[in-house]
Amino acid sequence: MPDPVDAVHLLALLTRVRAARVASGELAPSRLYDVRAFKSAIAELGYLRTLARKHTGGTVVTSMPQLVKGLSRLHPAWKIEGDKFADRDRHHSAVRRRLRDLDAMGLLRWRIGVDVDGEDARTELELRAAPDITDDELAAAATRLERWQARYGAALNTGSATGIRNAAAHARPLSASERQRRGVARARQCAEDVRGTSKPNSAPRFATPTPLENAKVLSTNHSEHHNVCGARTHVRARQNDADNLWLTRPQPHNTTNATPTISDETETAALKIGGSGPAAGPLSVPSDQSALVERVAARLADRQAVWDMIAVQAQRRTADVASWGLDRSWPVGRLREAWVVWRYGSRCAAEFGAAPAGPLQADDLPRLRRAVARYERHAQCAPRGWPARGMATLAAIGAVADQRDARPQTLHYAIRALDQLSRRMRANATVNDPGRRERAAIRARRRHPGAVGPIGFRISAWPPWVALDDDGDPLLDGDELVLVVKAGIAGAPEREDAHYQQILRDAQLLAGLWPHADGRATMATDHDYDLKTERRHARPGPYPPPHDDRRAEPEPADVRLAQLAALPLCTVLRLDSDKRDELLEHYRAECAEQRIAERAALWQRIHAATEYQAHPPGEQP
């Protein structure tokens, strides 16, 4: 199997291929260096190397549907519906184009394998050693790669929603532990598939349980056998005939016929008394519950050494989890085990495993990766005494919760806590960033494009109650809007209204001011993490009934306003009387003006018809 290809070496080979295409006119000279093409080449070559095995010498025999399915994990914009042939037809041209580029670079050789009928049956890939390049090409590629990393970061994440993310991590060769983990997962999946497709070939059991009345009755000459197994403890001894399911399955109690019975086997000579209550009567035998307690204590003592060994191993594995970075995968089982150790201790992880960590949702792991990346990007704003690594911060959250016996208790909510902490850190780091205000102003301009000209007020995106200047932007008196006095529904809303606050914020952004209503500034005021903060806990009950500001019974004015304004009656009932009367007067005035206009138009049509009848066409008036 050939050695892995360095990133600078691969970029030099890609530049050589693209330079030949520029010379032939296939590409424009400005596209000689393309970060997107480089990310695709290095990430997809890394994926193809994971398919190769040492015993095959770097040769991979696969199919186009399998290649499309595997490469779709790298490309977030690829549409995969589950039908392998439909997915192949949708993306096979892109896969062929990338294989052609790698072939032209000399890193692999691919061909289409055919069957005995001469039809395409497989895709054969052969990984090859990287060709030699000159020192000048290496220097130019190194300079270009350093420029890209300075601009986009080491992972070359350009911010595109369709590009490959963390291309360097996909290109990095797998470690021995990661290869072992993937091999174990692949073997388990194969075994699960075999179990799912296998069918039992054993004949069904047609035997019937022995009736209770046919069982042997305990005679008076039989010596009593005191055993902890019995009806009171609901403990049954080991059965020799394990195939007879009725011997180990609990039978329903018969309170009417409480006949004591005993099984045939000497190991199961435990007295069984019918009925669900405690054993009573002259034939009842008291059970020895202390023997059960002693037996359980003995088993716990035997398991003590095993639990101690598991606890030490779990503690060692947890220390590795705290140092994980974004350049590797995060197995969910290791994360859950580490959280149990951080939150409840290694002894709890040894006895109960990862169960105390609770279940995880589908978006928990991606959310954790985003939170860790955000935390490490703004580590300078972390609370005092907190670590600089994101996974170590998750460990600190678990340690604080364990020390204070507070929330979070499961990993799901711990991920949410780390996500909120990283968001507050980002808010504290960028609250006064001029670039953030400029981006917000661009979004405000996109929401309210300027409209100039004599009819600008008619096509403006601003509400009619906002006074505009000659450029179509709102006028400000200090930090407040200059309003146009309008009556009725066209008037300005209350200053506490969400729509008014949004318009005021956009106007302040376009005027070059920092807006008063800034969520990130509000979040930055509380960027410390405290498990005992009152806002994290709900107010204890009892709770008052919800406040309903609607009028109990609709009035005629409410019904009329709902008809004129085409509003739901429940919405009208929430208006106070003064606001309702004002809106009703406005709509009544509009209806009166409409009726006057319709009446004038009707009189004009009647007058025109009368003139037409009095003076038909062709006659002189």
Secondary structure as GFF3:
##gff-version 3
##sequence-region A 1 621
A	DSSP	alpha_helix	7	24	.	.	.	ID=ss1
A	DSSP	three_ten_helix	29	31	.	.	.	ID=ss2
A	DSSP	alpha_helix	35	51	.	.	.	ID=ss3
A	DSSP	three_ten_helix	54	56	.	.	.	ID=ss4
A	DSSP	beta_strand	59	62	.	.	.	ID=ss5
A	DSSP	alpha_helix	64	71	.	.	.	ID=ss6
A	DSSP	alpha_helix	84	104	.	.	.	ID=ss7
A	DSSP	beta_strand	108	114	.	.	.	ID=ss8
A	DSSP	beta_strand	120	127	.	.	.	ID=ss9
A	DSSP	alpha_helix	135	152	.	.	.	ID=ss10
A	DSSP	alpha_helix	167	171	.	.	.	ID=ss11
A	DSSP	alpha_helix	176	197	.	.	.	ID=ss12
A	DSSP	three_ten_helix	212	214	.	.	.	ID=ss13
A	DSSP	alpha_helix	245	248	.	.	.	ID=ss14
A	DSSP	three_ten_helix	266	268	.	.	.	ID=ss15
A	DSSP	alpha_helix	289	322	.	.	.	ID=ss16
A	DSSP	alpha_helix	332	344	.	.	.	ID=ss17
A	DSSP	alpha_helix	346	352	.	.	.	ID=ss18
A	DSSP	three_ten_helix	355	357	.	.	.	ID=ss19
A	DSSP	alpha_helix	364	377	.	.	.	ID=ss20
A	DSSP	three_ten_helix	379	381	.	.	.	ID=ss21
A	DSSP	alpha_helix	390	404	.	.	.	ID=ss22
A	DSSP	alpha_helix	411	430	.	.	.	ID=ss23
A	DSSP	alpha_helix	434	447	.	.	.	ID=ss24
A	DSSP	alpha_helix	456	459	.	.	.	ID=ss25
A	DSSP	beta_strand	476	477	.	.	.	ID=ss26
A	DSSP	beta_strand	480	481	.	.	.	ID=ss27
A	DSSP	three_ten_helix	488	490	.	.	.	ID=ss28
A	DSSP	alpha_helix	498	510	.	.	.	ID=ss29
A	DSSP	alpha_helix	519	524	.	.	.	ID=ss30
A	DSSP	three_ten_helix	534	536	.	.	.	ID=ss31
A	DSSP	alpha_helix	556	565	.	.	.	ID=ss32
A	DSSP	alpha_helix	569	573	.	.	.	ID=ss33
A	DSSP	alpha_helix	577	614	.	.	.	ID=ss34
###
